[in-house]
């Protein structure tokens, strides 16, 4: 049986293997190290943060 943790790890590996950048969630919040989100209310990130 696949757990949520294992599914998440496989997804993160896939993103990294396809040259996507990975940032830990707390690092991309509006007051985090890397500003990728302007608000916690929306689901979109700034341009370039998605797989264009």
C-alpha positions in Angstrom: 0.0 0.0 0.0 1.3 3.5 -0.9 1.2 6.1 1.9 0.8 9.8 1.4 4.4 10.3 2.4 5.7 7.9 -0.3 3.4 9.4 -3.0 4.7 12.9 -2.1 8.3 11.7 -2.3 7.7 10.2 -5.7 6.1 13.4 -6.9 8.9 15.6 -5.6 11.5 13.3 -7.2 9.6 13.5 -10.5 9.5 17.3 -10.4 13.2 17.5 -9.6 14.0 14.9 -12.4 12.1 17.1 -14.9 14.2 20.2 -13.9 11.6 21.9 -11.7 12.8 23.8 -8.7 11.9 22.5 -5.3 11.3 24.8 -2.3 10.1 23.7 1.1 6.6 25.1 1.8 7.6 27.4 4.7 10.3 29.0 2.5 7.9 30.3 -0.1 5.3 31.9 2.2 5.0 35.7 1.9 7.5 36.3 4.7 9.8 33.3 3.9 13.3 33.1 2.4 12.1 33.0 -1.2 9.1 35.1 -2.0 7.0 32.9 -4.4 3.6 33.7 -3.0 2.1 37.1 -2.3 -0.7 35.6 -0.1 -1.6 32.4 1.6 -5.2 32.7 0.2 -4.3 31.9 -3.4 -3.0 28.8 -5.0 -0.9 30.4 -7.7 2.7 31.3 -7.6 4.6 34.1 -9.4 5.6 33.6 -13.0 8.3 31.1 -13.4 7.2 29.1 -10.4 5.0 26.9 -12.4 6.2 24.5 -15.0 6.0 26.7 -18.1 
